[in-house]
Amino acid sequence: MFKDLLIRFFLGGAAVMISYMITVISPWKILAGIFAAFPAVMITAVLMVGIASGSKNAAKIANGSVFGMIGGVICVATVWTVLQVSGNWGLSIVLGLLFWLGSSIMVASFREKVKNKGRIKITIPFGIQVRHK
């Protein structure tokens, strides 16, 4: 039992640390939100960003975590399917995590495209871009 608790402590701590590091380092803030979707990490990530950077940034992380949670459904389905087919739990976990990240990024990208639909992008010489709704 002590070994199980120790493993959970280190894995949970590592997940929180990685999520926070991505929040600080990544130029793509949506990626930080996706990583914050680890259910045990989401509240901690929002809390830490809220304390450090304010409610507006915390809301961005919470918003991005929605995409990660959608990816979580894909992850569970992938792990379950691969386990049923192959019986290999290691392969199931690796594929589940890869599908989680890929699907989360795809959902976030799709949401961004839908959000920007209807905007006209005009490029002026010297790389200046004007967006008009």
N, CA, C and O atoms as CSV, one atom per row, in Angstrom:
chain,resi,resn,atom,element,x,y,z
A,1,MET,N,N,0.823,-1.198,0.000
A,1,MET,CA,C,0.000,0.000,0.000
A,1,MET,C,C,0.870,1.266,0.000
A,1,MET,O,O,0.573,2.217,-0.722
A,2,PHE,N,N,1.926,1.281,0.795
A,2,PHE,CA,C,2.806,2.448,0.852
A,2,PHE,C,C,3.457,2.697,-0.501
A,2,PHE,O,O,3.606,3.845,-0.922
A,3,LYS,N,N,3.846,1.616,-1.185
A,3,LYS,CA,C,4.461,1.744,-2.514
A,3,LYS,C,C,3.473,2.366,-3.501
A,3,LYS,O,O,3.853,3.224,-4.297
A,4,ASP,N,N,2.213,1.942,-3.453
A,4,ASP,CA,C,1.184,2.510,-4.337
A,4,ASP,C,C,0.998,4.004,-4.088
A,4,ASP,O,O,0.912,4.790,-5.031
A,5,LEU,N,N,0.936,4.386,-2.824
A,5,LEU,CA,C,0.775,5.804,-2.491
A,5,LEU,C,C,1.976,6.618,-2.956
A,5,LEU,O,O,1.818,7.736,-3.446
A,6,LEU,N,N,3.157,6.069,-2.806
A,6,LEU,CA,C,4.366,6.761,-3.234
A,6,LEU,C,C,4.378,6.968,-4.750
A,6,LEU,O,O,4.722,8.047,-5.232
A,7,ILE,N,N,4.006,5.939,-5.488
A,7,ILE,CA,C,3.938,6.048,-6.953
A,7,ILE,C,C,2.909,7.095,-7.355
A,7,ILE,O,O,3.177,7.926,-8.223
A,8,ARG,N,N,1.742,7.063,-6.737
A,8,ARG,CA,C,0.697,8.051,-7.062
A,8,ARG,C,C,1.160,9.474,-6.731
A,8,ARG,O,O,0.882,10.412,-7.477
A,9,PHE,N,N,1.861,9.622,-5.619
A,9,PHE,CA,C,2.363,10.928,-5.216
A,9,PHE,C,C,3.333,11.476,-6.262
A,9,PHE,O,O,3.213,12.625,-6.689
A,10,PHE,N,N,4.297,10.643,-6.671
A,10,PHE,CA,C,5.289,11.100,-7.642
A,10,PHE,C,C,4.686,11.337,-9.022
A,10,PHE,O,O,5.031,12.318,-9.681
A,11,LEU,N,N,3.797,10.463,-9.467
A,11,LEU,CA,C,3.166,10.658,-10.776
A,11,LEU,C,C,2.274,11.898,-10.771
A,11,LEU,O,O,2.290,12.679,-11.722
A,12,GLY,N,N,1.501,12.079,-9.710
A,12,GLY,CA,C,0.648,13.263,-9.610
A,12,GLY,C,C,1.468,14.542,-9.545
A,12,GLY,O,O,1.140,15.530,-10.201
A,13,GLY,N,N,2.534,14.522,-8.753
A,13,GLY,CA,C,3.422,15.682,-8.652
A,13,GLY,C,C,4.103,15.990,-9.969
A,13,GLY,O,O,4.248,17.152,-10.349
A,14,ALA,N,N,4.525,14.931,-10.673
A,14,ALA,CA,C,5.162,15.130,-11.984
A,14,ALA,C,C,4.169,15.724,-12.972
A,14,ALA,O,O,4.530,16.601,-13.757
A,15,ALA,N,N,2.917,15.258,-12.946
A,15,ALA,CA,C,1.891,15.784,-13.861
A,15,ALA,C,C,1.635,17.265,-13.595
A,15,ALA,O,O,1.515,18.054,-14.532
A,16,VAL,N,N,1.551,17.640,-12.324
A,16,VAL,CA,C,1.348,19.051,-11.973
A,16,VAL,C,C,2.544,19.880,-12.415
A,16,VAL,O,O,2.379,20.964,-12.976
A,17,MET,N,N,3.753,19.372,-12.162
A,17,MET,CA,C,4.961,20.099,-12.521
A,17,MET,C,C,5.059,20.291,-14.036
A,17,MET,O,O,5.348,21.392,-14.504
A,18,ILE,N,N,4.821,19.233,-14.793
A,18,ILE,CA,C,4.892,19.324,-16.254
A,18,ILE,C,C,3.848,20.296,-16.785
A,18,ILE,O,O,4.138,21.111,-17.660
A,19,SER,N,N,2.643,20.209,-16.259
A,19,SER,CA,C,1.582,21.121,-16.691
A,19,SER,C,C,1.968,22.571,-16.432
A,19,SER,O,O,1.785,23.428,-17.296
A,20,TYR,N,N,2.497,22.846,-15.253
A,20,TYR,CA,C,2.881,24.212,-14.923
A,20,TYR,C,C,4.053,24.685,-15.788
A,20,TYR,O,O,4.072,25.834,-16.231
A,21,MET,N,N,5.026,23.805,-16.029
A,21,MET,CA,C,6.173,24.176,-16.864
A,21,MET,C,C,5.718,24.513,-18.281
A,21,MET,O,O,6.215,25.466,-18.881
A,22,ILE,N,N,4.785,23.746,-18.812
A,22,ILE,CA,C,4.264,24.022,-20.149
A,22,ILE,C,C,3.526,25.358,-20.154
A,22,ILE,O,O,3.621,26.117,-21.119
A,23,THR,N,N,2.797,25.645,-19.086
A,23,THR,CA,C,2.095,26.923,-18.975
A,23,THR,C,C,3.078,28.087,-19.036
A,23,THR,O,O,2.806,29.097,-19.686
A,24,VAL,N,N,4.207,27.953,-18.370
A,24,VAL,CA,C,5.197,29.026,-18.296
A,24,VAL,C,C,6.022,29.115,-19.583
A,24,VAL,O,O,6.299,30.214,-20.063
A,25,ILE,N,N,6.417,27.972,-20.143
A,25,ILE,CA,C,7.363,27.930,-21.258
A,25,ILE,C,C,6.698,28.038,-22.624
A,25,ILE,O,O,7.217,28.717,-23.510
A,26,SER,N,N,5.571,27.388,-22.805
A,26,SER,CA,C,4.956,27.241,-24.121
A,26,SER,C,C,4.440,28.565,-24.683
A,26,SER,O,O,3.771,29.323,-23.981
A,27,PRO,N,N,4.757,28.842,-25.964
A,27,PRO,CA,C,4.176,30.031,-26.592
A,27,PRO,C,C,2.707,29.795,-26.974
A,27,PRO,O,O,1.978,30.749,-27.245
A,28,TRP,N,N,2.276,28.534,-26.994
A,28,TRP,CA,C,0.898,28.189,-27.330
A,28,TRP,C,C,0.152,27.919,-26.042
A,28,TRP,O,O,0.218,26.812,-25.508
A,29,LYS,N,N,-0.558,28.914,-25.534
A,29,LYS,CA,C,-1.232,28.787,-24.246
A,29,LYS,C,C,-2.325,27.726,-24.268
A,29,LYS,O,O,-2.683,27.187,-23.220
A,30,ILE,N,N,-2.858,27.421,-25.444
A,30,ILE,CA,C,-3.875,26.376,-25.527
A,30,ILE,C,C,-3.271,25.029,-25.143
A,30,ILE,O,O,-3.959,24.186,-24.566
A,31,LEU,N,N,-1.992,24.818,-25.458
A,31,LEU,CA,C,-1.308,23.581,-25.103
A,31,LEU,C,C,-1.226,23.438,-23.589
A,31,LEU,O,O,-1.375,22.338,-23.057
A,32,ALA,N,N,-0.991,24.535,-22.905
A,32,ALA,CA,C,-0.952,24.500,-21.442
A,32,ALA,C,C,-2.312,24.093,-20.891
A,32,ALA,O,O,-2.393,23.335,-19.925
A,33,GLY,N,N,-3.367,24.592,-21.499
A,33,GLY,CA,C,-4.715,24.211,-21.064
A,33,GLY,C,C,-5.009,22.749,-21.313
A,33,GLY,O,O,-5.650,22.087,-20.497
A,34,ILE,N,N,-4.539,22.245,-22.443
A,34,ILE,CA,C,-4.743,20.833,-22.762
A,34,ILE,C,C,-4.036,19.962,-21.726
A,34,ILE,O,O,-4.613,18.992,-21.235
A,35,PHE,N,N,-2.793,20.301,-21.390
A,35,PHE,CA,C,-2.069,19.521,-20.390
A,35,PHE,C,C,-2.685,19.683,-19.009
A,35,PHE,O,O,-2.553,18.794,-18.168
A,36,ALA,N,N,-3.343,20.785,-18.765
A,36,ALA,CA,C,-3.992,20.993,-17.476
A,36,ALA,C,C,-5.246,20.142,-17.324
A,36,ALA,O,O,-5.851,20.118,-16.252
A,37,ALA,N,N,-5.640,19.444,-18.382
A,37,ALA,CA,C,-6.863,18.653,-18.333
A,37,ALA,C,C,-6.712,17.346,-17.575
A,37,ALA,O,O,-7.710,16.667,-17.333
A,38,PHE,N,N,-5.497,16.969,-17.192
A,38,PHE,CA,C,-5.414,15.825,-16.301
A,38,PHE,C,C,-6.345,16.164,-15.142
A,38,PHE,O,O,-6.114,17.160,-14.457
A,39,PRO,N,N,-7.388,15.375,-14.898
A,39,PRO,CA,C,-8.389,15.777,-13.896
A,39,PRO,C,C,-7.804,16.188,-12.550
A,39,PRO,O,O,-8.268,17.157,-11.949
A,40,ALA,N,N,-6.814,15.481,-12.075
A,40,ALA,CA,C,-6.213,15.842,-10.786
A,40,ALA,C,C,-5.398,17.111,-10.883
A,40,ALA,O,O,-5.126,17.754,-9.869
A,41,VAL,N,N,-5.007,17.476,-12.079
A,41,VAL,CA,C,-4.128,18.618,-12.284
A,41,VAL,C,C,-4.913,19.887,-12.569
A,41,VAL,O,O,-4.455,20.981,-12.241
A,42,MET,N,N,-6.082,19.761,-13.170
A,42,MET,CA,C,-6.820,20.921,-13.668
A,42,MET,C,C,-7.061,21.980,-12.586
A,42,MET,O,O,-6.778,23.160,-12.797
A,43,ILE,N,N,-7.572,21.566,-11.453
A,43,ILE,CA,C,-7.861,22.532,-10.386
A,43,ILE,C,C,-6.573,23.175,-9.885
A,43,ILE,O,O,-6.522,24.385,-9.660
A,44,THR,N,N,-5.529,22.360,-9.710
A,44,THR,CA,C,-4.251,22.895,-9.245
A,44,THR,C,C,-3.664,23.876,-10.254
A,44,THR,O,O,-3.153,24.929,-9.874
A,45,ALA,N,N,-3.737,23.531,-11.555
A,45,ALA,CA,C,-3.199,24.412,-12.595
A,45,ALA,C,C,-3.944,25.740,-12.621
A,45,ALA,O,O,-3.321,26.799,-12.696
A,46,VAL,N,N,-5.271,25.693,-12.560
A,46,VAL,CA,C,-6.069,26.922,-12.565
A,46,VAL,C,C,-5.754,27.754,-11.324
A,46,VAL,O,O,-5.622,28.975,-11.404
A,47,LEU,N,N,-5.634,27.091,-10.188
A,47,LEU,CA,C,-5.320,27.788,-8.943
A,47,LEU,C,C,-3.958,28.461,-9.006
A,47,LEU,O,O,-3.824,29.632,-8.651
A,48,MET,N,N,-2.936,27.717,-9.463
A,48,MET,CA,C,-1.581,28.276,-9.513
A,48,MET,C,C,-1.485,29.439,-10.489
A,48,MET,O,O,-0.864,30.456,-10.178
A,49,VAL,N,N,-2.091,29.304,-11.670
A,49,VAL,CA,C,-2.058,30.380,-12.653
A,49,VAL,C,C,-2.874,31.570,-12.151
A,49,VAL,O,O,-2.480,32.720,-12.344
A,50,GLY,N,N,-4.005,31.297,-11.512
A,50,GLY,CA,C,-4.830,32.376,-10.963
A,50,GLY,C,C,-4.087,33.199,-9.927
A,50,GLY,O,O,-4.159,34.428,-9.926
A,51,ILE,N,N,-3.374,32.512,-9.045
A,51,ILE,CA,C,-2.609,33.219,-8.015
A,51,ILE,C,C,-1.457,34.004,-8.640
A,51,ILE,O,O,-1.202,35.149,-8.266
A,52,ALA,N,N,-0.761,33.374,-9.602
A,52,ALA,CA,C,0.423,34.005,-10.195
A,52,ALA,C,C,0.080,35.070,-11.229
A,52,ALA,O,O,0.771,36.084,-11.321
A,53,SER,N,N,-0.993,34.849,-12.019
A,53,SER,CA,C,-1.238,35.729,-13.167
A,53,SER,C,C,-2.632,36.333,-13.219
A,53,SER,O,O,-2.905,37.137,-14.110
A,54,GLY,N,N,-3.510,35.983,-12.317
A,54,GLY,CA,C,-4.840,36.564,-12.298
A,54,GLY,C,C,-5.916,35.688,-12.921
A,54,GLY,O,O,-5.634,34.674,-13.559
A,55,SER,N,N,-7.135,36.106,-12.718
A,55,SER,CA,C,-8.301,35.329,-13.135
A,55,SER,C,C,-8.419,35.164,-14.644
A,55,SER,O,O,-8.874,34.125,-15.122
A,56,LYS,N,N,-8.011,36.188,-15.398
A,56,LYS,CA,C,-8.131,36.117,-16.855
A,56,LYS,C,C,-7.277,34.970,-17.409
A,56,LYS,O,O,-7.751,34.192,-18.237
A,57,ASN,N,N,-6.036,34.861,-16.962
A,57,ASN,CA,C,-5.171,33.772,-17.410
A,57,ASN,C,C,-5.647,32.426,-16.883
A,57,ASN,O,O,-5.536,31.417,-17.578
A,58,ALA,N,N,-6.172,32.400,-15.670
A,58,ALA,CA,C,-6.714,31.154,-15.119
A,58,ALA,C,C,-7.902,30.675,-15.958
A,58,ALA,O,O,-8.072,29.475,-16.178
A,59,ALA,N,N,-8.715,31.614,-16.420
A,59,ALA,CA,C,-9.864,31.257,-17.273
A,59,ALA,C,C,-9.396,30.670,-18.598
A,59,ALA,O,O,-10.039,29.765,-19.130
A,60,LYS,N,N,-8.290,31.169,-19.139
A,60,LYS,CA,C,-7.745,30.611,-20.389
A,60,LYS,C,C,-7.300,29.166,-20.195
A,60,LYS,O,O,-7.520,28.322,-21.063
A,61,ILE,N,N,-6.677,28.884,-19.061
A,61,ILE,CA,C,-6.246,27.523,-18.769
A,61,ILE,C,C,-7.468,26.619,-18.605
A,61,ILE,O,O,-7.484,25.504,-19.125
A,62,ALA,N,N,-8.481,27.084,-17.893
A,62,ALA,CA,C,-9.699,26.284,-17.718
A,62,ALA,C,C,-10.383,26.037,-19.061
A,62,ALA,O,O,-10.884,24.941,-19.312
A,63,ASN,N,N,-10.403,27.049,-19.916
A,63,ASN,CA,C,-10.991,26.908,-21.244
A,63,ASN,C,C,-10.237,25.868,-22.064
A,63,ASN,O,O,-10.848,25.016,-22.709
A,64,GLY,N,N,-8.909,25.940,-22.039
A,64,GLY,CA,C,-8.099,24.983,-22.782
A,64,GLY,C,C,-8.224,23.574,-22.247
A,64,GLY,O,O,-8.068,22.611,-22.997
A,65,SER,N,N,-8.502,23.438,-20.964
A,65,SER,CA,C,-8.622,22.096,-20.388
A,65,SER,C,C,-9.835,21.345,-20.930
A,65,SER,O,O,-9.872,20.116,-20.885
A,66,VAL,N,N,-10.814,22.066,-21.435
A,66,VAL,CA,C,-11.969,21.418,-22.061
A,66,VAL,C,C,-11.510,20.561,-23.239
A,66,VAL,O,O,-12.006,19.451,-23.432
A,67,PHE,N,N,-10.571,21.072,-24.021
A,67,PHE,CA,C,-10.063,20.315,-25.169
A,67,PHE,C,C,-9.315,19.073,-24.710
A,67,PHE,O,O,-9.428,18.010,-25.320
A,68,GLY,N,N,-8.550,19.212,-23.629
A,68,GLY,CA,C,-7.841,18.069,-23.076
A,68,GLY,C,C,-8.777,17.019,-22.521
A,68,GLY,O,O,-8.493,15.824,-22.596
A,69,MET,N,N,-9.891,17.458,-21.964
A,69,MET,CA,C,-10.860,16.497,-21.425
A,69,MET,C,C,-11.599,15.762,-22.537
A,69,MET,O,O,-11.937,14.587,-22.393
A,70,ILE,N,N,-11.847,16.444,-23.630
A,70,ILE,CA,C,-12.422,15.761,-24.801
A,70,ILE,C,C,-11.420,14.715,-25.288
A,70,ILE,O,O,-11.797,13.593,-25.627
A,71,GLY,N,N,-10.142,15.091,-25.318
A,71,GLY,CA,C,-9.097,14.134,-25.668
A,71,GLY,C,C,-9.025,12.978,-24.686
A,71,GLY,O,O,-8.638,11.870,-25.056
A,72,GLY,N,N,-9.395,13.229,-23.436
A,72,GLY,CA,C,-9.422,12.168,-22.427
A,72,GLY,C,C,-10.394,11.056,-22.791
A,72,GLY,O,O,-10.127,9.881,-22.537
A,73,VAL,N,N,-11.517,11.428,-23.385
A,73,VAL,CA,C,-12.487,10.421,-23.842
A,73,VAL,C,C,-11.852,9.565,-24.943
A,73,VAL,O,O,-12.014,8.345,-24.958
A,74,ILE,N,N,-11.136,10.207,-25.856
A,74,ILE,CA,C,-10.442,9.488,-26.930
A,74,ILE,C,C,-9.369,8.574,-26.329
A,74,ILE,O,O,-9.196,7.439,-26.772
A,75,CYS,N,N,-8.659,9.069,-25.331
A,75,CYS,CA,C,-7.622,8.284,-24.665
A,75,CYS,C,C,-8.212,7.016,-24.048
A,75,CYS,O,O,-7.680,5.922,-24.240
A,76,VAL,N,N,-9.297,7.163,-23.317
A,76,VAL,CA,C,-9.930,6.006,-22.671
A,76,VAL,C,C,-10.397,4.999,-23.718
A,76,VAL,O,O,-10.178,3.797,-23.571
A,77,ALA,N,N,-11.039,5.491,-24.773
A,77,ALA,CA,C,-11.515,4.594,-25.828
A,77,ALA,C,C,-10.348,3.874,-26.509
A,77,ALA,O,O,-10.449,2.691,-26.834
A,78,THR,N,N,-9.242,4.590,-26.721
A,78,THR,CA,C,-8.069,3.985,-27.358
A,78,THR,C,C,-7.448,2.917,-26.464
A,78,THR,O,O,-7.157,1.811,-26.919
A,79,VAL,N,N,-7.246,3.253,-25.194
A,79,VAL,CA,C,-6.647,2.284,-24.266
A,79,VAL,C,C,-7.523,1.040,-24.176
A,79,VAL,O,O,-7.017,-0.079,-24.257
A,80,TRP,N,N,-8.813,1.222,-24.012
A,80,TRP,CA,C,-9.729,0.091,-23.900
A,80,TRP,C,C,-9.697,-0.774,-25.164
A,80,TRP,O,O,-9.625,-2.000,-25.077
A,81,THR,N,N,-9.749,-0.137,-26.334
A,81,THR,CA,C,-9.752,-0.872,-27.603
A,81,THR,C,C,-8.452,-1.644,-27.809
A,81,THR,O,O,-8.477,-2.820,-28.173
A,82,VAL,N,N,-7.321,-0.987,-27.580
A,82,VAL,CA,C,-6.028,-1.648,-27.780
A,82,VAL,C,C,-5.855,-2.793,-26.779
A,82,VAL,O,O,-5.301,-3.837,-27.124
A,83,LEU,N,N,-6.321,-2.605,-25.555
A,83,LEU,CA,C,-6.252,-3.694,-24.577
A,83,LEU,C,C,-7.102,-4.894,-25.015
A,83,LEU,O,O,-6.694,-6.045,-24.859
A,84,GLN,N,N,-8.276,-4.611,-25.559
A,84,GLN,CA,C,-9.150,-5.698,-26.029
A,84,GLN,C,C,-8.521,-6.455,-27.193
A,84,GLN,O,O,-8.628,-7.679,-27.278
A,85,VAL,N,N,-7.868,-5.724,-28.084
A,85,VAL,CA,C,-7.299,-6.332,-29.290
A,85,VAL,C,C,-5.961,-7.012,-29.002
A,85,VAL,O,O,-5.733,-8.144,-29.429
A,86,SER,N,N,-5.073,-6.317,-28.273
A,86,SER,CA,C,-3.708,-6.828,-28.117
A,86,SER,C,C,-3.411,-7.409,-26.736
A,86,SER,O,O,-2.566,-8.295,-26.603
A,87,GLY,N,N,-4.091,-6.919,-25.723
A,87,GLY,CA,C,-3.783,-7.338,-24.356
A,87,GLY,C,C,-2.495,-6.735,-23.821
A,87,GLY,O,O,-2.051,-7.101,-22.733
A,88,ASN,N,N,-1.892,-5.824,-24.557
A,88,ASN,CA,C,-0.626,-5.205,-24.177
A,88,ASN,C,C,-0.920,-3.862,-23.495
A,88,ASN,O,O,-1.247,-2.881,-24.164
A,89,TRP,N,N,-0.802,-3.823,-22.158
A,89,TRP,CA,C,-1.154,-2.603,-21.432
A,89,TRP,C,C,-0.168,-1.473,-21.694
A,89,TRP,O,O,-0.572,-0.311,-21.706
A,90,GLY,N,N,1.113,-1.774,-21.903
A,90,GLY,CA,C,2.101,-0.727,-22.191
A,90,GLY,C,C,1.798,-0.017,-23.497
A,90,GLY,O,O,1.787,1.212,-23.563
A,91,LEU,N,N,1.549,-0.809,-24.541
A,91,LEU,CA,C,1.182,-0.247,-25.838
A,91,LEU,C,C,-0.115,0.540,-25.730
A,91,LEU,O,O,-0.252,1.604,-26.333
A,92,SER,N,N,-1.062,0.022,-24.965
A,92,SER,CA,C,-2.355,0.701,-24.786
A,92,SER,C,C,-2.181,2.081,-24.181
A,92,SER,O,O,-2.802,3.043,-24.633
A,93,ILE,N,N,-1.342,2.184,-23.164
A,93,ILE,CA,C,-1.125,3.475,-22.494
A,93,ILE,C,C,-0.419,4.457,-23.420
A,93,ILE,O,O,-0.815,5.619,-23.517
A,94,VAL,N,N,0.629,3.991,-24.104
A,94,VAL,CA,C,1.371,4.882,-25.006
A,94,VAL,C,C,0.461,5.391,-26.121
A,94,VAL,O,O,0.427,6.591,-26.395
A,95,LEU,N,N,-0.276,4.487,-26.762
A,95,LEU,CA,C,-1.191,4.912,-27.835
A,95,LEU,C,C,-2.295,5.811,-27.295
A,95,LEU,O,O,-2.670,6.790,-27.941
A,96,GLY,N,N,-2.815,5.490,-26.123
A,96,GLY,CA,C,-3.852,6.327,-25.514
A,96,GLY,C,C,-3.371,7.747,-25.286
A,96,GLY,O,O,-4.089,8.703,-25.577
A,97,LEU,N,N,-2.147,7.892,-24.762
A,97,LEU,CA,C,-1.599,9.233,-24.526
A,97,LEU,C,C,-1.336,9.976,-25.830
A,97,LEU,O,O,-1.597,11.175,-25.927
A,98,LEU,N,N,-0.822,9.271,-26.829
A,98,LEU,CA,C,-0.594,9.913,-28.135
A,98,LEU,C,C,-1.921,10.357,-28.766
A,98,LEU,O,O,-2.019,11.463,-29.297
A,99,PHE,N,N,-2.931,9.495,-28.706
A,99,PHE,CA,C,-4.237,9.863,-29.258
A,99,PHE,C,C,-4.882,10.980,-28.443
A,99,PHE,O,O,-5.580,11.827,-29.002
A,100,TRP,N,N,-4.657,10.991,-27.122
A,100,TRP,CA,C,-5.180,12.061,-26.278
A,100,TRP,C,C,-4.610,13.410,-26.722
A,100,TRP,O,O,-5.356,14.364,-26.943
A,101,LEU,N,N,-3.290,13.481,-26.851
A,101,LEU,CA,C,-2.653,14.739,-27.229
A,101,LEU,C,C,-3.062,15.157,-28.640
A,101,LEU,O,O,-3.426,16.310,-28.867
A,102,GLY,N,N,-3.001,14.220,-29.586
A,102,GLY,CA,C,-3.360,14.540,-30.970
A,102,GLY,C,C,-4.800,14.999,-31.117
A,102,GLY,O,O,-5.071,15.985,-31.803
A,103,SER,N,N,-5.730,14.289,-30.476
A,103,SER,CA,C,-7.139,14.666,-30.602
A,103,SER,C,C,-7.430,15.980,-29.895
A,103,SER,O,O,-8.261,16.762,-30.357
A,104,SER,N,N,-6.753,16.231,-28.775
A,104,SER,CA,C,-6.950,17.504,-28.063
A,104,SER,C,C,-6.503,18.680,-28.921
A,104,SER,O,O,-7.191,19.699,-28.994
A,105,ILE,N,N,-5.362,18.539,-29.562
A,105,ILE,CA,C,-4.852,19.603,-30.428
A,105,ILE,C,C,-5.766,19.786,-31.637
A,105,ILE,O,O,-6.021,20.915,-32.058
A,106,MET,N,N,-6.261,18.676,-32.198
A,106,MET,CA,C,-7.170,18.772,-33.352
A,106,MET,C,C,-8.471,19.478,-32.976
A,106,MET,O,O,-8.959,20.310,-33.740
A,107,VAL,N,N,-9.037,19.160,-31.817
A,107,VAL,CA,C,-10.281,19.811,-31.375
A,107,VAL,C,C,-10.039,21.299,-31.148
A,107,VAL,O,O,-10.861,22.130,-31.532
A,108,ALA,N,N,-8.903,21.637,-30.521
A,108,ALA,CA,C,-8.575,23.051,-30.282
A,108,ALA,C,C,-8.396,23.794,-31.603
A,108,ALA,O,O,-8.859,24.926,-31.748
A,109,SER,N,N,-7.727,23.160,-32.566
A,109,SER,CA,C,-7.528,23.790,-33.881
A,109,SER,C,C,-8.854,23.976,-34.606
A,109,SER,O,O,-9.100,25.019,-35.211
A,110,PHE,N,N,-9.702,22.958,-34.541
A,110,PHE,CA,C,-11.023,23.054,-35.173
A,110,PHE,C,C,-11.839,24.177,-34.548
A,110,PHE,O,O,-12.502,24.933,-35.258
A,111,ARG,N,N,-11.793,24.291,-33.226
A,111,ARG,CA,C,-12.529,25.351,-32.519
A,111,ARG,C,C,-12.032,26.726,-32.960
A,111,ARG,O,O,-12.826,27.648,-33.150
A,112,GLU,N,N,-10.722,26.860,-33.121
A,112,GLU,CA,C,-10.140,28.135,-33.542
A,112,GLU,C,C,-10.595,28.491,-34.958
A,112,GLU,O,O,-10.894,29.652,-35.238
A,113,LYS,N,N,-10.649,27.496,-35.854
A,113,LYS,CA,C,-11.101,27.739,-37.227
A,113,LYS,C,C,-12.562,28.157,-37.253
A,113,LYS,O,O,-12.934,29.074,-37.984
A,114,VAL,N,N,-13.393,27.488,-36.456
A,114,VAL,CA,C,-14.814,27.847,-36.391
A,114,VAL,C,C,-14.985,29.249,-35.817
A,114,VAL,O,O,-15.817,30.026,-36.286
A,115,LYS,N,N,-14.202,29.557,-34.813
A,115,LYS,CA,C,-14.270,30.880,-34.167
A,115,LYS,C,C,-13.891,31.986,-35.147
A,115,LYS,O,O,-14.494,33.059,-35.137
A,116,ASN,N,N,-12.895,31.729,-35.991
A,116,ASN,CA,C,-12.417,32.750,-36.927
A,116,ASN,C,C,-13.150,32.724,-38.262
A,116,ASN,O,O,-12.866,33.546,-39.134
A,117,LYS,N,N,-14.079,31.802,-38.438
A,117,LYS,CA,C,-14.822,31.736,-39.699
A,117,LYS,C,C,-15.613,33.032,-39.886
A,117,LYS,O,O,-16.202,33.559,-38.942
A,118,GLY,N,N,-15.613,33.513,-41.076
A,118,GLY,CA,C,-16.341,34.749,-41.362
A,118,GLY,C,C,-15.474,35.984,-41.293
A,118,GLY,O,O,-15.918,37.071,-41.663
A,119,ARG,N,N,-14.255,35.841,-40.830
A,119,ARG,CA,C,-13.340,36.977,-40.807
A,119,ARG,C,C,-12.573,37.017,-42.115
A,119,ARG,O,O,-12.157,35.983,-42.638
A,120,ILE,N,N,-12.396,38.198,-42.628
A,120,ILE,CA,C,-11.650,38.382,-43.866
A,120,ILE,C,C,-10.241,38.818,-43.502
A,120,ILE,O,O,-10.046,39.762,-42.736
A,121,LYS,N,N,-9.265,38.118,-44.059
A,121,LYS,CA,C,-7.869,38.434,-43.787
A,121,LYS,C,C,-7.282,39.117,-45.016
A,121,LYS,O,O,-7.243,38.543,-46.105
A,122,ILE,N,N,-6.826,40.353,-44.823
A,122,ILE,CA,C,-6.237,41.130,-45.909
A,122,ILE,C,C,-4.761,41.335,-45.584
A,122,ILE,O,O,-4.409,41.819,-44.508
A,123,THR,N,N,-3.910,40.959,-46.527
A,123,THR,CA,C,-2.475,41.146,-46.326
A,123,THR,C,C,-2.010,42.339,-47.142
A,123,THR,O,O,-2.208,42.385,-48.356
A,124,ILE,N,N,-1.397,43.295,-46.479
A,124,ILE,CA,C,-0.861,44.501,-47.096
A,124,ILE,C,C,0.644,44.282,-47.256
A,124,ILE,O,O,1.237,43.551,-46.463
A,125,PRO,N,N,1.270,44.888,-48.251
A,125,PRO,CA,C,2.716,44.717,-48.408
A,125,PRO,C,C,3.476,44.964,-47.103
A,125,PRO,O,O,2.994,45.675,-46.221
A,126,PHE,N,N,4.631,44.390,-46.993
A,126,PHE,CA,C,5.514,44.450,-45.818
A,126,PHE,C,C,5.002,43.616,-44.672
A,126,PHE,O,O,5.387,43.849,-43.527
A,127,GLY,N,N,4.118,42.622,-44.952
A,127,GLY,CA,C,3.702,41.652,-43.952
A,127,GLY,C,C,2.658,42.135,-42.961
A,127,GLY,O,O,2.397,41.444,-41.976
A,128,ILE,N,N,2.051,43.290,-43.181
A,128,ILE,CA,C,1.030,43.789,-42.275
A,128,ILE,C,C,-0.285,43.106,-42.627
A,128,ILE,O,O,-0.686,43.077,-43.790
A,129,GLN,N,N,-0.961,42.551,-41.605
A,129,GLN,CA,C,-2.228,41.862,-41.848
A,129,GLN,C,C,-3.352,42.611,-41.146
A,129,GLN,O,O,-3.213,43.057,-40.007
A,130,VAL,N,N,-4.460,42.735,-41.851
A,130,VAL,CA,C,-5.640,43.391,-41.311
A,130,VAL,C,C,-6.767,42.367,-41.302
A,130,VAL,O,O,-7.022,41.719,-42.317
A,131,ARG,N,N,-7.432,42.218,-40.188
A,131,ARG,CA,C,-8.566,41.288,-40.096
A,131,ARG,C,C,-9.836,42.105,-39.961
A,131,ARG,O,O,-9.921,43.025,-39.148
A,132,HIS,N,N,-10.817,41.753,-40.767
A,132,HIS,CA,C,-12.085,42.459,-40.727
A,132,HIS,C,C,-13.199,41.446,-40.600
A,132,HIS,O,O,-13.186,40.415,-41.273
A,133,LYS,N,N,-14.142,41.725,-39.762
A,133,LYS,CA,C,-15.260,40.813,-39.534
A,133,LYS,C,C,-16.356,41.036,-40.541
A,133,LYS,O,O,-17.379,40.354,-40.501
